[in-house]
Amino acid sequence: AFAFAAVAAGVEMWPPTLYGGGFLARLAWVNLLLAAFNLLPALPLDGGRVFRAMLEQHTGRERATRLAARVARFVAIGMIAVGFMVNVWLVLIGVFVYFASSGEEKAARIHERVKDRCVSDVMIRNPICVPPDTPVAQILGVMQTTAQRDFPVVTADGAYVGLVRAAVLLHAAPDARVVSVADFIPPLAAGDPLETSGLLSGELSAAAVVSDGRVVGLVRAADAVLLTQ
């Protein structure tokens, strides 16, 4: 009985069609097509990741990703070309694969350049720090004599309170105390890995660097990004 059912199901699914036949047959073919598509050697598809893993056995991670991304872009261009003749959805998928593979390549390149780097490699040492009760107008005056635009706020005994940015200072009342416009941004340690610090992902634009409870540096996202270029 099971053999007859299998034969019957096979007959129903052949010839292959996505627009005719029974619902189960069409659903089966759609799933087969999706599975086949996912096995294409194009990042970020599963087939592309398997292809990269195979290359990585003979080359480094960055080179393997670069080669896999290059193949993915060729596949994407082929999909776009065929899509113009067959179906516009294939064009859209090809565009997605093209840009996604480029993103994977960029991420791998950044990882390779910063994997052994830490926060201390890009930090400004001994930055200008300001007491909590400093008037905003006073800091604006200091900004005219220095290129520093983010200021750690510290107490009289050197304890870190927060960080105040130039964009906030420019819109604050001149007689306001800096502590009222400062943000508490969790400080980083000099030995923290740069890749996971949040400076490269856009989570942080700047942060104070603290050691033994004292501010020893200031790090900016712009400097971290510059290191990856």
C-alpha positions in Angstrom: 0.0 0.0 0.0 2.8 2.4 0.8 4.5 1.6 -2.5 1.4 2.4 -4.4 1.0 5.6 -2.5 4.5 6.6 -3.3 4.1 5.8 -7.0 0.8 7.8 -7.0 2.5 10.8 -5.3 5.3 10.6 -7.8 2.9 10.5 -10.8 1.1 13.5 -9.4 4.3 15.5 -9.1 5.4 14.7 -12.7 5.8 16.6 -14.9 7.0 19.4 -12.6 4.8 22.5 -12.4 4.3 25.4 -10.0 1.1 26.6 -11.5 -0.9 23.4 -12.1 -1.6 20.1 -10.5 -2.5 19.3 -6.9 -1.6 21.6 -4.0 0.7 19.1 -2.4 2.6 18.6 -5.7 3.1 22.3 -6.2 4.2 22.8 -2.5 6.7 19.9 -2.9 8.2 21.5 -6.0 8.4 24.9 -4.4 10.3 23.3 -1.4 12.6 21.4 -3.7 13.4 24.6 -5.7 14.0 26.5 -2.4 16.3 23.8 -1.2 18.2 23.7 -4.5 18.5 27.5 -4.5 19.8 27.5 -0.9 22.6 25.1 -2.0 24.0 27.5 -4.6 27.7 28.3 -3.8 26.8 31.9 -3.1 27.2 33.8 0.2 25.2 34.3 2.4 23.2 31.1 1.3 24.0 27.8 3.1 25.7 26.5 0.0 28.0 29.6 0.0 28.9 29.0 3.6 29.7 25.3 2.9 31.8 26.4 -0.1 33.7 28.9 2.1 34.3 26.3 4.7 35.9 24.0 2.1 38.1 26.9 0.8 39.1 27.8 4.4 40.7 24.4 4.8 43.3 25.5 2.3 43.4 29.2 2.8 42.8 31.7 5.6 39.3 32.9 6.6 39.6 36.2 4.8 40.9 34.8 1.5 38.2 32.1 1.6 35.5 34.6 2.2 36.9 36.8 -0.6 36.9 34.0 -3.1 33.4 32.8 -2.0 32.1 36.3 -2.3 33.5 36.7 -5.8 31.8 33.4 -6.9 28.6 34.6 -5.2 28.7 37.9 -7.2 29.1 35.9 -10.5 26.1 33.8 -9.5 24.1 36.9 -8.6 24.9 38.5 -12.0 23.8 35.3 -13.7 20.6 35.3 -11.7 19.9 38.9 -12.6 20.5 38.3 -16.3 18.2 35.3 -16.4 15.7 37.1 -14.3 15.2 39.8 -16.9 14.2 37.1 -19.3 12.2 34.8 -16.9 11.0 36.5 -13.7 11.6 39.8 -12.0 11.7 38.0 -8.6 15.0 36.4 -9.7 16.4 39.8 -10.4 15.5 41.0 -6.9 17.0 37.8 -5.3 20.2 38.3 -7.4 20.5 41.9 -6.2 20.1 40.7 -2.6 22.8 38.0 -3.1 25.2 40.5 -4.7 25.1 43.0 -2.0 24.9 40.5 0.9 28.0 38.7 -0.4 29.8 42.1 -0.6 28.8 42.7 3.0 30.2 39.4 4.1 33.5 40.1 2.3 33.7 43.6 4.0 33.0 42.1 7.4 35.7 39.4 6.9 38.2 42.1 5.9 37.4 44.2 9.0 37.7 41.1 11.2 41.1 40.3 9.8 42.4 43.8 10.4 41.2 44.3 13.9 41.1 40.7 15.3 44.3 41.3 17.3 43.7 45.0 18.1 42.5 46.4 21.4 41.0 49.7 22.5 44.4 51.1 23.6 45.6 51.0 20.0 43.3 53.8 19.0 42.7 55.7 22.2 43.7 59.3 23.0 45.8 59.2 26.1 45.2 61.6 29.0 42.3 63.4 27.5 40.9 66.7 28.9 38.4 65.8 31.7 36.0 68.2 33.3 34.4 68.4 36.8 30.6 67.8 37.1 29.9 71.5 38.1 31.7 73.0 35.1 29.5 75.5 33.2 28.8 74.6 29.6 30.1 78.0 28.4 33.5 77.2 29.9 33.8 73.9 28.0 32.8 75.7 24.8 35.7 78.0 25.4 38.1 75.0 25.8 36.8 73.5 22.6 38.2 76.5 20.7 41.7 75.6 21.8 41.6 71.8 21.3 40.6 69.2 18.7 38.9 67.1 21.4 35.1 67.1 21.1 34.1 64.5 23.7 34.9 65.2 27.3 34.9 62.7 30.2 33.2 64.1 33.3 35.1 63.1 36.5 34.7 64.0 40.2 37.3 65.7 42.3 38.8 62.3 43.3 38.9 61.2 39.7 35.8 58.9 39.6 34.2 58.6 36.2 30.7 60.2 36.0 29.9 60.3 32.3 30.7 61.7 28.9 29.5 64.9 27.3 29.6 65.4 23.5 30.1 68.5 21.4 26.7 68.1 19.8 25.0 68.3 23.2 27.1 71.2 24.4 26.3 73.3 21.4 22.6 73.1 22.1 22.8 73.4 25.9 22.3 76.5 28.0 25.6 78.2 28.5 25.1 78.4 32.3 24.0 74.8 32.6 26.3 72.5 34.6 28.0 69.8 32.5 26.7 67.0 34.7 23.2 67.9 33.7 23.9 67.3 30.0 26.3 64.4 30.3 25.4 60.8 29.4 26.6 57.9 31.3 28.2 55.8 28.7 29.8 52.6 30.2 33.6 53.0 30.0 35.9 50.6 28.2 39.1 49.1 29.4 42.4 49.6 27.5 42.7 45.9 26.9 39.1 45.3 25.5 39.1 43.8 22.0 38.4 46.6 19.5 36.1 44.3 17.5 33.6 43.8 20.3 33.9 47.3 21.8 30.8 48.7 20.0 32.9 51.3 18.2 32.9 49.5 14.9 29.2 48.4 15.0 27.9 51.9 15.5 26.7 51.3 19.1 29.2 53.9 20.4 30.5 57.1 18.9 33.0 57.6 21.7 33.8 56.2 25.1 36.1 56.9 28.1 38.8 54.4 28.8 39.1 53.6 32.5 41.8 51.8 34.5 41.7 51.3 38.2 38.7 53.6 38.4 40.5 56.5 36.7 40.1 57.9 33.2 43.2 57.2 31.2 42.0 57.7 27.7 39.3 58.6 25.2 38.4 56.5 22.2 36.3 57.6 19.2 34.5 55.5 16.6 36.0 57.5 13.8 39.5 56.5 14.8 38.5 52.8 15.1 36.9 52.9 11.7 40.0 54.5 10.2 42.0 51.5 11.4 39.9 49.2 9.2 40.5 51.2 6.0 
